[in-house]
Amino acid sequence: MKKDPRKLLIRINKLVSWSSNINKRRKQKKSFLRQIRIWMRRARVKKKSKSAVPVLSKSVVQPKFRIMTPGKPKTRKHASPKTSKVGRSMTRTGKNVLLSMKQIDVFRFPIIDWDYRWQRPQQIAVQFAKDGHRVFYYSIDTLPVPQKDATYKDISEKVVIEKLQKNVWFVRICSHQSLNAYRTEINDPLDIQYLNWSIQSLKEKFQIDHTLSIVDLPFWAPLALGLSNNKVIYDCMDEHTGFSNVSRALLDIEPELIKHADIVVASSERLYNKVKQLNPSTLLVRNAVEYEHFSQQPLQVAPELENIIGPVIGYIGTIADWFDMKLIVYLAETNKDWTFVLVGHHYINNTEPTEYPPNIIFVGEKPYSELPQFLCGFDVCLIPFLVNELTLATNPVKVYEYLASGKPVVSTKLPELELIDEFVRLAGTPEEFEQAIKLSLQDNSEEVVKQRREFAYVNTWGRRYKDLKSFIKKNLFPKVSVVIVTHNNWDYTKQCLESLFRNSRYPNLEIIVVDNASTDKTRIGLSGLTHPDLKLIFTPLNIGFAGGNSLGCKIASGDYVILLNNDTIVPPGWVQRLIDPLIKHAELGMVGPMSNMAGNDQMLDYPVGRSLKGVGPDWLSEFYDMNKGRIRFTEMLGFYCVAIRREVYEKTGHLDSEFAIGMFEDDDYCERVRNLGYKLAIVEDAFVYHHGSVSFKKLSREQYSSIFNENKLYFERKWGKEWVPHAKPNSLFLEVTEADSVARIIKENKTKSILVLGKKDWSASGEPWQQLTRSLCGEETLVIASVHSYYGQKITGIRKVGPSLYFTNRIDLLEKAEFDLIVYSGESEFHTRLHAGEVQVDVSSYDERKLTELVEKLDSIYDKVSELPPRSEHKLTNQPDPSHSLVGSLSPPER
């Protein structure tokens, strides 16, 4: 068949329906033969190109490449068995992760409970839920746990979680004391610990990664601002100074919440102008209406209205300090043929009369589902508010609901309603109110009703949500492009992409894979992937690490670009952790994460992980917690994973393709970025697992040395200076094996040195002695704990596991050191050769007999021996700063 394509034609004669006309049949066969010959020529060219795969230098003309944006393959069932087998697991992963990559879980820290009157907090929560987000709506009351020594397991078992509707859950979290969003504040360390454990258990139960916390009251600020991998939106819907019973603490600290929130949403123009001064990321989102609920004519009028004769003047909402009850009494007394029906909670004021005119009817609070039955029976709807700081900043939600029902509206003159005075009659005095009601009773034509409903139709919660979602995406989740260059090593690439699809739930992400002419299963495997956010580029020739990344960056459309090696495993939340510092600090040009394997000080001294799965979730959670918010400036970043601001990349240009294979390109690029005036930083609370030098391991030692020396020489000639080896892992005791050296380092460190003698195994159980050890860590302390096993891995020597925390299995290395403090917290052995200015015993770690025995022995050796206070009094240094706590005692206001 290779020599004569006619044989192929003969074979398919029975499969093809040729024309019955002999001349047409000849033309069809000639055309088909011509196409077969073209295919065969292309196949021969392709085969030749695979025999030699040279690395192109900068001067070589770039070959044409093929870009694929995988979609749902229409002919997948016809794929060859080989293709299906190779791409099967990855393709399924891509399909399954489609929604999760777009999903951000929402925490609503509200101002009212879910079952209170249906208002802005619940409406916005439902909109998020309809859009596929899981929403967790918290109770304004916590569940008190009196025990001072409760464990993480105890707290997690007590958290109340109840499913309310699709994608919405009610959550009541635990604290030591009973906390209420209006009456108390969050500042006690044990309260903070139990609150954080509650949320941690919720995250574990629902596998929550990225969160968006919408805060309605500043009371919640210490909790929301302290969550990891979380964005905070302050929904400013009230002028709190307008409440008579608001606490001074809330008024004082609200500005801090406004400043530290990632986004502030204001419900009125007055509030918008106020908060915009403190936070430029502010959006005006007025209230709205669930149009379908209020525009439909109910089957019947509310029973309370059936027997009323004459005009019904109605109000729906809370009757509290801002409600002008005197106005209603005046109108009722001067218009006895009018009946005033007031629907909603009535908070009695001592200055109000105990008796009202008989034509004022209080029907109390009614379910949201029954409100249209009342509106149907109203002839005129009222908004009779007093004019004060609170109401001047109010955008009444009820006006939208009134207008959706087509009813006329009469209101106090408020700034927000003056903007829509063509739909609402405004009054400034009781007499004006009375006149406006009379006019409204006469003005109810079909055209006017239609206009009211049309206004409400374009002011729905769905439209408000679209505006909010767009603002969130633009300001909180700028587009990120991940560029991966591959050449063979499909098993590593497959593992990398699986972790990327599984754990990259960032909502605005594109993934670009540039395959450098792989000859193994890589191209087949990549071709089997399906994902709308994935772009594949296949080059006919290997254009190298620099060329491949440059090609990917040309295609990238993100505001931030992440270059990621294909021999990495990314954990949950990695994208947000990397780009957050770039978003917050304009002076940063590039950042990189910590890793288990790196050629510089990005390498951790003692990570816990396995090559098949990367690091475990328990270790990772603790790593994030201990390093929260830490970044460290550096002069060099490893390009196994690096995040670059788009504008910085465009100013710096592409990676230098003159470097052979993949060495020194990162050194060179870091020099170029720093020369532009930007800083580089290591994000210490971000982590990416790296197998390390997978491609280089296939080279012989002579080949590797040759390439290294060649690239090093090129780097030094280019920059006119000698290359300096990269810094080693950032540990005080790196490669230190002598007791004298350990003693000298501890003495020269100039911080309080503490030795903790606890149990030998450190695990995810969160035992009390581990909590104590963590509580002792801080910027002014150096803590060494006697630990032999760390999440199942053996400790050898003195290893750094946190910013100021070290583990050791060798007490003998510490015998020449002078500690400021030694803490016995579960250690069963008694050590006589350790030195300290003070010794403390954690009484809760020992029974009475053991405690007495231990204290007697310690008293015989040390001058100063004391007992630690109960564990509930230990301050947990890794918790949010209590100085941010707020207190408020507001009644639930009307939105």
Buried (B, 14 or more C-beta within 10 A) or exposed (E): EEEEBEEBBEEEEEEEEEEEEEEEEEEBBEEBBEEBEEEBEEEEEEEEEEEEBEBBEBEEEBEEBEEBEBEEBEEEEEBEEEBBBBBEEBBEBBBEBBEBBBBBBBBBBBBBBBEBBBBBBBBBBBBBBBBEBBBBBBBBBBBBBEEEEBBBEBBBEBBEBEEBEEBBBBBBBBBBBBBBBBBBBBBBBBBBBBBBBBBBBBBEEEEBBBBBBBBBBBBBBBBBBBBBBBBBBBBBBBBBEBBEEBBEBBBEBBBBBBEBBBBBBBBBBBBBEBBBEBBEBBBBBBBBBBBEBBBEEBEEBBEBBEEBEEBBBBBBBBBBBBBBBBBBBBBBEEBEEBBBBBBBBBEEEEEBEEEBBEBBBEBEEBEEEEBBBBBBBBBBBBBBBBEBBBBBBBBBBBBBBBBBBBBBBBBBBBBBBEEBEEBBBBBEEBEBBBBBBBEBBEEBEEEBBEBBBEBBBEBBBBBBBEBBBEBBBEBBBBBBBBBBBBBBBBBBBBBBBBBBBBBBBBBBBBBBBBBBBBEBBBBBBBBBBBBBBBBBBBBBBBBBBBBBBBBBBEBBEBBBBBBBBBBBBBBBBBBBBBBBBBBEEEEBBBBBBBBBBBBBBBBBBBBBBEEEEBBBBBBBBBBBBBBBEEBBEBBBBBBBBBBBBBEBBEBBEBBBBBBBBBBBBBBBBBBBBBEEEBBBBBBBBBBBBBBBBBBBEEBEEEEBEEBBEBBBEBBEEBBEEEEEEBBEBBBBBBEBEEBEBBBBBBEEEEBBBBBBBBBBBBBBEBBBBBBBBBBBBBEEBBBBBBBBBBBBBEBEBBBBBBBBBBBBBBBEBBBBBEBBBBBBBBBEEEBEEBBBBBBBBBBBBBEEEEBEEBBEBBEEBBEEBEEBEEBBEBEBBBBBEBEBBBBBBBBBBBB
